[in-house]
């Protein structure tokens, strides 16, 4: 614990002596006498406790500010590959490795019509040089968010770069069987929930695709009749609407209480559909309005090589539209785990039924399962559960070495018992099942702090960062910069002393104020 500064003690002691002399000689008003007596009575207690409180506050802030920011790195160094080596852009979103073939998913630099670059970059020499493939080769878009490879088949998840404000023909799941020379693109026409594809995972012959909701309108049908009975709205269209249960529909041009965006709960016929609506019974025999079928997002599963897909949305997943934003997938056998914008969703029967973890409105980004452990990445850190989140999971964050003061988790991988976690603050590595981490950053040559993808092959780490693709080269100094030693974290007893000192200082100050103003 820090000691009270003697210079400050002397100054206050001198002031107290002067106050004592003044109190003896003066016959001033009673309030002033009370102040002088209080100052004399509490000078030692006040000085000591205020000093301890200040010291405790400084120590607490030091731990919180400097501790995580100086978490130890792994001792590895990296070489970084960029557009100079043939990448489509330096914004690398994901990476997959098979032997000496390295597949890097890149996103355009910039935004909207001004964005340039991106695509799927492929190396056949271990990541030394790359050839970039784009929409010219059949990719759905040049914004590639994920890549998965099985044998000679490449699966590239591409985003709808219009972000819901343009044509719904961009984006999709792009599949190549000839090394990326050409791709076949799968879209909502093939059963995907959306062309805005976030992730893809392949287990055996089953393809899992995670998509996001967008505002794309893919069909419009005029409404002829609208009514609400027992809190269920049923609308009739003059032409076939093309909706299915779970479709997202935008109703417009009628009036309250029908207008809005809803999830379809029933389809009695090709010209009728229903959705839940809390309102009194209401009938409009001939309203003027339209039903616009929108892109729903969610999970799409194919068991025939991507020829067709079965779509699962919020109705099946968790009941919240946020679950239609599927960010990451892990599947093994009949077990499927989805990281969504709302919470973890999982199935133990191959997708027949889904259960959502009771962890509330938690935005999740990465998921991985190892034995009985499920690792879930979120904007609060890494959650570790051994019972499918039936009980509160263990939470790992910057205090455990995760991230460089920014423990938001983007991706999770495991190899040879080591856990690799990509965060907003670097690549965190654990050798003890996620109890504690080292953290690699640009200080030991990583391309950037934001790590959105990681793959480990033959002991070599490939990290997708916002500054390029970083490949580990083993221990060494290289471009390593000196970093301050991490601050020691106080023990429980020291934390208790800090708290007590702070409370005592506050009590003394409040009591002195009461006496002074009394």
Secondary structure as UniProt FT lines:
FT   HELIX           6..25
FT   HELIX           30..62
FT   HELIX           63..67
FT   HELIX           68..69
FT   STRAND          76..81
FT   HELIX           83..85
FT   STRAND          92..98
FT   TURN            99..100
FT   STRAND          101..106
FT   HELIX           112..114
FT   STRAND          119..123
FT   TURN            126..127
FT   STRAND          131..133
FT   HELIX           135..137
FT   STRAND          144..150
FT   TURN            151..152
FT   STRAND          153..158
FT   TURN            161..164
FT   TURN            168..169
FT   STRAND          172..176
FT   TURN            179..180
FT   STRAND          184..186
FT   HELIX           188..190
FT   STRAND          197..203
FT   TURN            204..205
FT   STRAND          206..211
FT   STRAND          217..229
FT   TURN            230..231
FT   STRAND          232..237
FT   TURN            245..246
FT   STRAND          248..252
FT   TURN            256..258
FT   STRAND          260..263
FT   STRAND          266..269
FT   TURN            270..271
FT   STRAND          272..276
FT   STRAND          282..284
FT   TURN            285..286
FT   STRAND          289..294
FT   STRAND          298..302
FT   TURN            305..306
FT   STRAND          310..312
FT   HELIX           314..317
FT   HELIX           321..324
FT   STRAND          326..332
FT   TURN            333..334
FT   STRAND          335..340
FT   STRAND          344..347
FT   TURN            350..351
FT   STRAND          355..356
FT   STRAND          364..370
FT   TURN            371..372
FT   STRAND          373..378
FT   TURN            379..380
FT   STRAND          381..385
FT   TURN            388..389
FT   STRAND          394..396
FT   HELIX           398..400
FT   STRAND          409..415
FT   TURN            416..417
FT   STRAND          418..423
FT   TURN            424..425
FT   STRAND          426..430
FT   TURN            433..434
FT   STRAND          438..440
FT   HELIX           442..444
FT   STRAND          451..457
FT   TURN            458..459
FT   STRAND          460..465
FT   TURN            466..467
FT   STRAND          468..475
FT   TURN            478..479
FT   HELIX           492..517
//
